[in-house]
Amino acid sequence: MGGNYSYNKALDRVRGKSRTHQEFHHRIDGHKILLQNKNKKQVKLPVNSNSESPTYLLGRVNKKGEVEVVSIGIYEKHKCIGQIDLKFDKSGNVIPYSKVDKNSSHFHTFPGGMSSGDVGRKSHDKSNIHPIDRKYDSLIQKIVEFNKKGYK
């Protein structure tokens, strides 16, 4: 898991020193939970993955010191192609997507074929906020249950 150009085709992985994230010791539905190396309170998606087409769950450490999953990264051919940002109400339940509510859960695409070869997306791009595919409903419910348990 690393930044742009960190996946090494010859090694078929991201070198250890280039990794931006580390795994948390739990998984949800078989998916890895990642925390940023430098700032565990922030969530920034790695743009490259060791695995060819994984789905990573991105967590941060809250004020209680508990890990909460707040984003889902979707990858193809070692590159990020999409991100689901989850928003929660005061009870810890997901706020469903709404066109009119900027604080609702949503999906972003990551453009491919950028001239520089970088993978990424423009922050706060209102044209890149989409509904979440229903195929993620079961995973999202498992994330809600995980977050409510308060793992450290």
PyMOL commands that set and color helices and strands:
alter all, ss='L'
color gray80, all
select helices_A, chain A and resi 16-18+126-128+134-149
alter helices_A, ss='H'
color red, helices_A
select strands_A, chain A and resi 7-8+13-14+21-28+31-36+55-61+67-76+79-85+106-109
alter strands_A, ss='S'
color yellow, strands_A
deselect
rebuild
show_as cartoon
